[in-house]
Amino acid sequence: MDKINPHLEDENEILEQEIKTNVTEITPITKQYLQAVSQIKVLGNQFFLGDGRSTVCITVVSDEIIRVRMAPQGIFLVDFSYGLSNEEFRISRIDTHEDDLEYRISTNTVNCTITKSNFHIAFSDRDDVRINEDEYPMHWEENTDFGGYYVYCTKKAEPEESFFGLGDKPTEFNIRGKRFTLWGTDTYAFAKDQDPLYRNIPFYIGLNNGISYGLFFDNTFKSYFDFGFQEKNQVSFWADGGELNYYYIHGPHMMDVVKRYSHLTGRHPMPPMWALGYHQCRWSYFPEKKVKEIAFNFRSKKIPCDAIYLDIDYMDGYRCFTWNKRYFPDPKRMIRELKADGFQTVVIIDPGIKVDENYFVYKEAKEKNYFCRRCDDYFMEGHVWPGRCQFPDFTNPEVRDWWGDLFKECVEMGVAGIWNDMNEPAVFGLGTFPSDVRHNYDGKRGSHRKAHNIYGMQMVRATYEGLKKLQNKRPFTITRSGYSGVQRYSSVWTGDNVASWEHLRLAGTMCQRLSISGISFCGSDIGGFTGEPDGELFTRWIQLGVFAPLMRAHSAGDTPEREPWSFGLEFEAICRQYIELRYRILPYIYSSFWEHFKYGFPILRPVVMHEQGNKENHFRQDEFTFGDKILVYPIYEPECKSVDVYLPKGEWYYYWDNRLIEGGKTENVLTPLDILPIFLKAGTVLPEYPVMQYTGEFEIHELLLNIYYASYSVNSFVYEDQGDGYGYENNFYLERKFLVSGNEHSFEISQNLEGAYSPRYENCRFKVIGVPFKVGKVLIDGWEISQFDLNEAGNLIFVCDKNFRSIEILS
Ligand code: MIG
């Protein structure tokens, strides 16, 4: 056989290079397509195929993930990724097959087939069902301005195929028929369909014929995705530079795809419990007196709240890591006092460092040569809030360490969380850095063309890693920009939205999209950042916010203040009721987080994820589930009287009256302002805490378990730990795994415990809903209990030891 690469001396050496001067022709190379496969070579789980000039490397990453890379001139770029989590994968076996027409690489779930005559790559399952295939061979074109190549991949889009993903695009949930750019941008008051926004998540999911797969294009250059916009039957993705480097992720269920993508790029670690409470933000609360007044109002009005944010005005002339001593004369004392009242303080930080010889952060970074520079060595300077600024190069590991250490004083003062803003990076006037700015790129070097899309993620990574080192607790961070994998370091919010009903709907869709794109810890600015909501819009947004993993209200400085009490008593009462609901279901929310962390399941799940075979579900975006058990339909329209909610197959309980509803169809429910339609899957064990004004306000004496009867078997679980710290990494947690199953005469609940943590309370209080027979007796671990009651609503109530193994409810 021919040599895999004419430049290759030693056949066992994989050619990689850092300097990309491999242009070999005098005239620019115009669009080139891979030609017929003429060479094949195997090195372990890597398969090199060449056409005489270019080389393609196909790597079996796991039983379900196949990676494809293309080197136009046969030499790959140094293999490095900010996106990957570098977790371990399992490869059970790899089989190969070759005949005159094709070469085939198979794992125990997926085949990757390369057609020799045209270099088309296709993926199929073990039943030989084609899932994804090239429409054209991969191609490239010389970039004469910057060197390297534009790289392209064009695949077939099946007539009925739907597409999802890409992080934060403000458009319909199903993205078929649309084209997008990934180039993080500061988009104040963004409009529906505006593109690009803040985040860069090159991951999408295809779903056709009940089978779904994922594709992660791990390339940080400006990139593009076209889902049948230009050509109805084609999907293309391409980038302005770097390598054509993608991962095919096998399903067939969307849930599997998201789980595997989360394995590839990482999950959000367990957040501190308080971060799942209600957060109040504003640009800006100052001076101290104002902050205290807000805190006082929450407590005196008995509206639960865990966090107050300080926006840019807390700083001295917008200098990061400083305080405006006129507004906040003694921040440490203030933070301590807020803490004593149950409030965590979160402060904002920006990447722009004020050019000021008397400012320690500037001086240090200048001395150490940490600021980004232009191609001719001038500093990258631009205007942001502080005036003229320079910007640390967060792609330099040494800069990240330095930045992380800068939080020392913050941490000592008791600041509990850091909000990372403007990290696209945003620059007034210019928008962002010019493309000639140079970056360290973890020693791999690159211009801003290559580093732009990961700059923000490296900033929040530096923040997160610094906090983790400095404090003995789980860091809380929130970021505006990010690339795939940003979830390993931070939560995100959807950016500068608008107080409009259209934006409320977008918030619902965007959070679902972020969630299935690996970023589960997300939320929108409740109430809308710009503009002015009325009481109804704000209240509906609070209701949506209860079912967003991150629940934070925020507003721009030029708008009237908006706290839950800003719109009069009627709205205040409903907002309070819903924020209380958030606190009641906190143990459920926390458990859903654990499921995300442990297994990579998204927290918000669109209906299509529950029933992907049903084509109508590909277009549903209003209702979704939070975790596995709670389905909600937030109200996205003013004066809405009722909605038709689609419930996936199975039985559901309507939260407000506990009536049982058969799923697989829509259900019409009335929606006065105090009603957000909420449904629970039959068989759910829903843990509930008493309402607290902030997490951990008092110790609970028993855990309430709401159990929804099912006439079949259903699994549920509840996760508990200390609410902070890293005990859970060493088995110091408790996972209660429940199995419930019922028939006409009996209902059984069994419990299995995992982990070494034991909560302080002794008992669980049961509230069993929907038992269809008259209860005669209740047995706990085989012993009949003497006392159980029925409440006014007919629910069965009893108390039992928290470590029970089985409960039988008999007629
Ligand atoms: O140029 O810090 O998206 O949440 O309140 C605006 C002030 C800068 C943009 C953020 C917004 C924040 C605001 N910031």
Boltz pocket constraint, residues with backbone or C-beta under 6 A from the ligand:
constraints:
  - pocket:
      binder: B
      contacts: [[A, 282], [A, 283], [A, 311], [A, 312], [A, 348], [A, 421], [A, 422], [A, 480], [A, 495], [A, 496], [A, 554], [A, 555], [A, 556]]
      max_distance: 6.0
